[in-house]
Structure formats: structure tokens, C-alpha cells
């Protein structure tokens, strides 16, 4: 009986710590960066080519345009991702767009909202691509989980950007002809 009491106290303490993390963590943010051996206009074209999205965004299935002019500020799309065998949908709203320089968007779903920005900075024919993410949980439990998953989310973005780097560096398609 004595061990059961200690086990119960330990469980309560762990639960309190878990929710305490969410109570004191309103959002998590991280930044990732790659350098590609191509100019910004080609890097942008490869990145934004919808047929390439499944090649660099792990689990990407498709997008469905909802409203606004596609690829402009205020355009809204539903984005579908395969998350461990289950299709997950999030709403994407473009908040900034400067071709070959910057795109920013907000992804919204029940669990969380994510502000995402990707910038392109060219120097001597090479382009530094930087992504910035700010994620906010939409409940106390979500805030706690996101705070604990930050490392995994950053690691996933590292993988996606590494795949994008390979895709851009290996690109032979002339996007200027389109």
C-alpha cells in the first residue's frame, strides 16, 4: 500500500509538471538554414513548384485552393499531410509574398497554429534559405506537448530543408522557359 501511495504521488507530480510546462510556454520557435549552389530565382522556382512539394516536405499529399488568388497574400488553401498513416489537414493562409525573396504563411489546425517564414538571400550565385517557425498550442495540453516536441519539430524541418537543398542543387529544369 505504501508503494502505491508513492506511485500515485509520482504520477500527480509528473502530470503537474507536464501541464506546468504548457502553462509557462506560450509558444516555441526555431530557425533553420541551408545554403544552395543556385541563384535565388531558381531556388524559389524549385521550392514553389507544386510538383516538387512531395519531394522535400515529408508526408506532403496535396493542397486544395480555398479562396483568394493562389500564391498571393491572403490566399487560403487546405494542405493535406500524411502523419504516420493518417491524413491530417491544416489551413494555410499566405501572409507575405515577395517572389525570390520571402514567403510567410500561417498554418492553422485544431491542435496548434504555426507562423512560418522562408527567406532567400543570394550572394555570388549561392542562396541562403532560412526558415523561421513559431508554434502556438491551442490548448494547455497542446502547449505542453509542443514545448516537449520542439527538438523533433526542428529536426523534421532540418530533414525537409536538406531534401530541398538536394532538389535545388540537382535541378536541371529551366524554369525561365515556363
VEXKOLSE-358684 format. One record per residue (C-alpha): residue in one letter; y, z, x. Coordinates in steps of 0.001 Angstrom, whole numbers, plus 500000, padded with zeros to 6 digits. Layout:
<atoms>
AYZX/...
</atoms>
This chain:
<atoms>
X500000500000500000/X502309500823502880/X501859497307504371/X502589495694501022/X505867497602500859/X506873496361504343/X505832492822503467/X507941492937500291/X510954494263502236/X510498491500504844/X510367488820502123/X513517490192500466/X515350490243503816/X514296486637504570/X515444485492501112/X518782487279501543/X519280485704504971/X518404482256503587/X520928482480500749/X523457484174503022/X523385481101505256/X524339478944502266/X526980481407501159/X528779481189504504/X528136477487505255/X530216475230503014/X529251472051504899/X527655470739508076/X528975467917510213/X527732465918513145/X528689462852515143/X526515460193516762/X527409457348519111/X525862454227520614/X527224451513522893/X526075447944522288/X526438444935524571/X528142442774521935/X531706442406520651/X532848444361517602/X532897441371515239/X529256440513515972/X528211444183515874/X529914444562512497/X528277441397511151/X524783442507512195/X525331446047510835/X526692444881507486/X524174442050506915/X522278443398503904/X519035441739505058/X519224443890508224/X519631447257506461/X515858447993506238/X515588447185509952/X517873450024511019/X518100452507508134/X514775454304507892/X513396454240504353/X516047451835503002/X514763449990499920/X517711448267498230/X521231448538496848/X522462447705493356/X526126446932492852/X527602449077490041/X531356448427489962/X534359447163491911/X534443444245494316/X531499444519496729/X532371445671500259/X535899446770499328/X537485450169498808/X536369451773495505/X533239449599495199/X530316451624493856/X526630450912494454/X523366452693493898/X521384452965497131/X517611453475496995/X515754455147499859/X512055455898500296/X511899459617501076/X508298460448502013/X506809458126499409/X509281458935496642/X512165456675495692/X515478458507495893/X518739457112494505/X522233458009495621/X525599456643494579/X527704455097497331/X531472454772496932/X533409452949499649/X536485454966500635/X537809452897503570/X537116449432504926/X538678447643507904/X536277444855508928/X535182445046512575/X536795448498512904/X535889451072510257/X533967451727507089/X533784455009505248/X531919455995502137/X530769458922500083/X527115459234499086/X526502461453496056/X523298462821494574/X522278465928492674/X521361467851495822/X524331467020498054/X527349464850498807/X527857463190502164/X531037461719503634/X530018459055506148/X532216457068508503/X531269454405511027/X533831453101513526/X533680450226516009/X535700450294519239/X535438447267521527/X536149447352525253/X535346444452527612/X532820442846525260/X530939446100524598/X531321448062521404/X531085451799520910/X529825452564517421/X530470456111516251/X529146457633513051/X530522460834511577/X528817462715508767/X529970465677506681/X527381467001504234/X528016469475501447/X525295471027499338/X525853471086495588/X524244474494495066/X523729477665497058/X520120476682497759/X521181473176498833/X523851474611501153/X521260476868502779/X518744474063503168/X521329471650504588/X522514474238507102/X518930474635508307/X518272470852508315/X521351469833510335/X519372469135513509/X516867466974511662/X519614465004509912/X521405464357513216/X518107463327514797/X517493460869511939/X520946459342512458/X520161459054516191/X516992457089515296/X518874454852512851/X521616454112515378/X519058453433518135/X517435450877515805/X520877449404515042/X521629449174518785/X518398447251519394/X519093444980516426/X522627444189517647/X521703443808521330/X518794441483520407/X520826439458517887/X520797435673518332/X522138434718514891/X525613433163514938/X527424434956512125/X530558432846512735/X528774429887511115/X528362431705507797/
</atoms>
